[in-house]
C-alpha cells in the first residue's frame, strides 16, 4: 500500500469526538457495521454513547498505531531496497 495513502488515513481524536457529538464516530473510524448497529439500538440505549465518551480516544490511538506500523514496514522495506540497490551499484562499479 502507498505510504502517502496510509498517512491520509490517520485519524484525529478531536474529529472523532466531534463526530461523537452527532453519533457518527464509528463511520469516521471506518466501522460501518458497528455504526449501523449503533443507530438501530439508539446508541446502545445510551450506554454505548457513555462508554464511547471515555474510550473513543483509545480506539483512535489503536487505529492509528496499526497505520503507523504499516508505514514503518513500508519505510523499512524502502530502506532495505535502497541499501541493496547501492550495494549492487558499488559491486558493479568495482567489476568495471
MARBA-3410 file (N, C-alpha, C, O; in Angstrom, 1 decimal):
96
0.8,-1.2,0.0,0.0,0.0,0.0,0.9,1.2,0.0,2.0,1.2,0.5 ~ 0.4,2.3,-0.6,1.1,3.5,-0.7,1.3,4.2,0.7,0.3,4.3,1.4 ~ 2.5,4.7,1.0,2.7,5.3,2.3,1.9,6.6,2.4,1.4,6.9,3.5 ~ 1.8,7.3,1.4,1.0,8.6,1.4,-0.5,8.4,1.6,-1.2,9.1,2.3 ~ -1.0,7.3,1.1,-2.4,6.9,1.3,-2.6,6.5,2.7,-3.6,6.9,3.3
-1.7,5.8,3.3,-1.8,5.5,4.7,-1.8,6.7,5.6,-2.5,6.8,6.6 ~ -0.9,7.6,5.3,-0.8,8.9,6.1,-2.1,9.6,6.1,-2.5,10.2,7.1 ~ -2.8,9.6,4.9,-4.1,10.3,4.8,-5.2,9.6,5.6,-6.2,10.2,5.9 ~ -5.0,8.3,6.0,-6.0,7.6,6.8,-5.8,7.8,8.3,-6.6,7.2,9.0 ~ -4.8,8.5,8.7,-4.6,8.7,10.2,-5.8,9.5,10.7,-6.2,10.5,10.1
-6.3,9.1,11.8,-7.5,9.7,12.4,-7.1,10.7,13.5,-6.0,10.6,14.1 ~ -8.0,11.7,13.7,-7.8,12.8,14.7,-8.7,12.5,15.9,-9.9,12.2,15.6 ~ -8.2,12.6,17.1,-9.1,12.4,18.3,-10.1,13.5,18.3,-11.3,13.2,18.7 ~ -9.7,14.7,18.0,-10.7,15.8,18.0,-11.8,15.6,17.1,-13.0,15.9,17.4 ~ -11.5,15.2,15.9,-12.6,14.9,14.9,-13.5,13.8,15.4,-14.7,13.8,15.2
-12.9,12.8,16.0,-13.7,11.7,16.4,-14.7,12.1,17.5,-15.8,11.7,17.5 ~ -14.2,13.0,18.4,-15.2,13.5,19.4,-16.2,14.4,18.8,-17.3,14.5,19.2 ~ -15.8,15.2,17.7,-16.8,16.0,17.0,-17.9,15.1,16.4,-19.1,15.4,16.6 ~ -17.5,14.0,15.8,-18.5,13.1,15.2,-19.3,12.4,16.3,-20.4,12.0,16.1 ~ -18.6,12.2,17.5,-19.3,11.5,18.6,-20.5,12.4,19.0,-21.6,11.9,19.4
-20.4,13.7,19.0,-21.5,14.6,19.4,-22.7,14.3,18.6,-23.8,14.5,19.0 ~ -22.5,13.9,17.3,-23.7,13.7,16.4,-24.0,12.2,16.2,-24.9,11.9,15.4 ~ -23.2,11.4,16.8,-23.4,9.9,16.7,-22.8,9.3,15.5,-23.3,8.2,15.1 ~ -21.8,9.9,14.9,-21.2,9.3,13.7,-19.8,8.9,13.9,-19.0,8.8,12.9 ~ -19.4,8.6,15.1,-18.0,8.3,15.4,-17.5,7.0,14.7,-16.3,6.9,14.3
-18.4,6.0,14.6,-18.0,4.8,14.0,-17.8,4.9,12.5,-16.9,4.2,11.9 ~ -18.6,5.7,11.8,-18.4,6.0,10.4,-17.0,6.6,10.2,-16.3,6.2,9.3 ~ -16.6,7.5,11.1,-15.3,8.2,11.0,-14.2,7.2,11.2,-13.2,7.3,10.5 ~ -14.4,6.2,12.1,-13.4,5.2,12.3,-13.4,4.1,11.3,-12.5,3.2,11.4 ~ -14.3,4.1,10.4,-14.3,3.1,9.3,-15.1,1.8,9.8,-14.9,0.8,9.1
-15.9,1.9,10.8,-16.6,0.7,11.3,-18.1,0.9,11.0,-18.9,1.2,11.8 ~ -18.4,0.6,9.7,-19.7,0.9,9.2,-20.8,0.0,9.8,-21.9,0.4,10.2 ~ -20.4,-1.3,10.0,-21.4,-2.3,10.6,-21.7,-1.9,12.0,-22.9,-2.0,12.4 ~ -20.7,-1.5,12.7,-20.9,-1.1,14.1,-21.7,0.2,14.2,-22.6,0.3,15.0 ~ -21.5,1.1,13.2,-22.3,2.3,13.2,-23.8,2.0,12.9,-24.7,2.6,13.5
-24.1,1.1,12.0,-25.5,0.7,11.7,-26.1,0.1,13.0,-27.3,0.5,13.3 ~ -25.4,-0.8,13.7,-26.0,-1.3,14.9,-26.1,-0.2,16.0,-27.1,-0.2,16.7 ~ -25.2,0.7,16.0,-25.3,1.9,16.9,-26.6,2.6,16.7,-27.3,3.0,17.6 ~ -26.9,2.9,15.4,-28.1,3.6,15.0,-29.3,2.8,15.4,-30.3,3.4,16.0 ~ -29.3,1.5,15.1,-30.5,0.7,15.3,-30.8,0.6,16.8,-32.0,0.4,17.1
-29.8,0.6,17.6,-30.0,0.5,19.1,-30.1,1.8,19.8,-30.0,1.9,21.0 ~ -30.1,2.9,19.0,-30.1,4.2,19.5,-28.9,4.5,20.5,-29.1,4.9,21.6 ~ -27.7,4.1,20.0,-26.5,4.3,20.7,-26.4,3.3,21.9,-25.9,3.7,22.9 ~ -26.8,2.1,21.6,-26.8,1.1,22.6,-27.7,1.5,23.8,-27.3,1.3,25.0 ~ -28.8,2.1,23.5,-29.7,2.7,24.5,-29.0,3.7,25.5,-29.3,3.8,26.6
-28.1,4.4,24.9,-27.4,5.4,25.6,-26.1,4.9,26.3,-25.2,5.7,26.7 ~ -26.0,3.6,26.5,-24.9,3.0,27.1,-23.6,3.1,26.3,-22.5,3.6,26.8 ~ -23.7,2.8,25.0,-22.5,2.9,24.1,-22.1,4.4,24.1,-20.9,4.7,24.1 ~ -23.0,5.3,24.0,-22.6,6.7,23.9,-21.8,7.1,25.1,-20.8,7.8,25.0 ~ -22.2,6.7,26.3,-21.5,7.0,27.5,-20.1,6.3,27.6,-19.1,6.9,27.9
-20.1,5.1,27.2,-18.8,4.3,27.1,-17.9,5.0,26.1,-16.7,5.1,26.4 ~ -18.4,5.3,24.9,-17.6,6.0,23.9,-16.9,7.3,24.4,-15.9,7.7,23.9 ~ -17.6,8.0,25.2,-17.1,9.2,25.8,-15.7,9.0,26.4,-14.8,9.9,26.3 ~ -15.5,7.9,27.1,-14.3,7.6,27.8,-13.3,6.7,27.0,-12.1,6.7,27.2 ~ -13.8,6.0,26.0,-12.9,5.0,25.2,-12.6,5.5,23.8,-11.8,4.8,23.2
-13.2,6.5,23.3,-13.0,6.9,21.9,-11.6,7.3,21.6,-11.1,6.9,20.6 ~ -10.9,8.0,22.5,-9.5,8.4,22.2,-8.6,7.1,22.1,-7.7,7.1,21.3 ~ -8.9,6.1,22.9,-8.1,4.9,22.9,-8.3,4.1,21.6,-7.4,3.5,21.0 ~ -9.6,4.2,21.1,-9.9,3.5,19.8,-9.1,4.2,18.7,-8.6,3.5,17.8 ~ -9.1,5.5,18.7,-8.4,6.3,17.6,-6.9,5.9,17.7,-6.3,5.7,16.6
-6.4,5.9,18.9,-5.0,5.6,19.0,-4.6,4.2,18.5,-3.6,4.0,17.9 ~ -5.5,3.3,18.8,-5.3,1.9,18.3,-5.3,1.8,16.8,-4.5,1.1,16.2 ~ -6.3,2.5,16.2,-6.4,2.5,14.7,-5.1,3.2,14.1,-4.5,2.7,13.2 ~ -4.7,4.3,14.7,-3.5,5.0,14.3,-2.3,4.2,14.5,-1.4,4.2,13.6 ~ -2.2,3.4,15.6,-1.0,2.6,15.8,-0.9,1.5,14.7,0.3,1.2,14.2
-2.0,0.9,14.3,-1.9,0.0,13.2,-1.4,0.6,11.9,-0.7,0.0,11.1 ~ -1.9,1.8,11.6,-1.5,2.6,10.4,0.0,2.9,10.5,0.8,2.7,9.5 ~ 0.5,3.3,11.7,1.9,3.7,11.9,2.8,2.4,11.7,3.9,2.5,11.1 ~ 2.3,1.3,12.1,3.0,0.0,11.9,3.2,-0.3,10.5,4.3,-0.7,10.0 ~ 2.1,-0.1,9.7,2.2,-0.3,8.2,3.2,0.6,7.6,3.9,0.2,6.7
3.1,1.9,8.0,4.0,2.9,7.4,5.5,2.5,7.8,6.3,2.6,6.9 ~ 5.7,2.1,9.0,7.0,1.7,9.4,7.5,0.5,8.6,8.7,0.5,8.2 ~ 6.7,-0.4,8.3,7.1,-1.6,7.5,7.4,-1.1,6.1,8.4,-1.6,5.5 ~ 6.7,-0.2,5.5,7.0,0.3,4.2,8.3,1.0,4.2,9.1,0.8,3.2 ~ 8.5,1.9,5.2,9.8,2.6,5.2,11.0,1.7,5.4,12.0,1.9,4.9
10.8,0.6,6.2,11.8,-0.4,6.4,12.2,-1.1,5.1,13.3,-1.3,4.7 ~ 11.1,-1.5,4.3,11.3,-2.1,3.0,12.0,-1.2,2.1,12.9,-1.6,1.3 ~ 11.6,0.1,2.0,12.2,1.1,1.1,13.7,1.3,1.5,14.5,1.4,0.6 ~ 14.0,1.3,2.8,15.4,1.5,3.2,16.2,0.3,2.8,17.3,0.4,2.3 ~ 15.7,-0.9,3.0,16.4,-2.1,2.6,16.6,-2.2,1.0,17.6,-2.6,0.6
15.6,-1.8,0.3,15.7,-1.8,-1.2,16.8,-0.8,-1.6,17.5,-1.1,-2.5 ~ 16.8,0.4,-1.0,17.8,1.4,-1.3,19.2,0.9,-1.0,20.1,1.0,-1.8 ~ 19.3,0.2,0.1,20.6,-0.4,0.5,21.1,-1.4,-0.5,22.2,-1.5,-0.8 ~ 20.2,-2.3,-0.8,20.5,-3.4,-1.8,20.9,-2.8,-3.2,21.8,-3.2,-3.8 ~ 20.2,-1.7,-3.6,20.5,-1.0,-4.8,21.9,-0.4,-4.8,22.6,-0.5,-5.7
22.2,0.2,-3.7,23.5,0.9,-3.5,24.6,-0.2,-3.5,25.7,0.1,-4.1 ~ 24.4,-1.3,-2.8,25.4,-2.4,-2.8,25.6,-2.9,-4.2,26.8,-3.2,-4.6 ~ 24.5,-3.1,-5.0,24.6,-3.6,-6.3,25.4,-2.6,-7.2,26.2,-3.0,-8.0 ~ 25.2,-1.3,-7.0,25.9,-0.3,-7.8,27.4,-0.3,-7.5,28.2,-0.2,-8.4 ~ 27.7,-0.4,-6.2,29.1,-0.5,-5.8,29.8,-1.7,-6.4,30.9,-1.6,-6.9
29.1,-2.8,-6.3,29.7,-4.1,-6.8,29.9,-4.0,-8.4,30.9,-4.4,-8.9 ~ 28.9,-3.4,-9.0,29.0,-3.2,-10.5,30.2,-2.3,-10.9,30.8,-2.5,-11.9 ~ 30.4,-1.2,-10.1,31.4,-0.3,-10.4,32.8,-0.9,-10.1,33.8,-0.6,-10.8 ~ 32.9,-1.8,-9.1,34.2,-2.5,-8.9,34.5,-3.5,-10.0,35.7,-3.7,-10.3 ~ 33.5,-4.1,-10.6,33.8,-5.1,-11.7,34.2,-4.4,-13.0,34.8,-5.0,-13.8
33.9,-3.1,-13.1,34.3,-2.4,-14.3,35.7,-1.9,-14.2,36.2,-1.3,-15.1
END
